[in-house]
Amino acid sequence: MTVYINENLCKGCGICIEVCPKDVIIMSEEQNMKGYNLAKVANIDLCIHCKLCEISCPDLAIYVEKE
């Protein structure tokens, strides 16, 4: 299971964090080139492949791939 977050598209809105039922994604202190704090995958082992983060992202910055 892999969750990709495109740092150039992420605006740090936090929607992915709110919708994730397993707390797989957190907000990091790292910023992208636009100055937004980035969402970051922290607990990939807990991911259940529900794709709620991918579906909810308004900027299409997240892609979930089942390996």
Secondary structure, 3 states (H helix, E strand, C coil): CEEEECCCCCCCCCHHHHHCCCCCEEEEEEECCCCCEEEEECCHHHCCCCCHHHHHCCCCCEEEECC
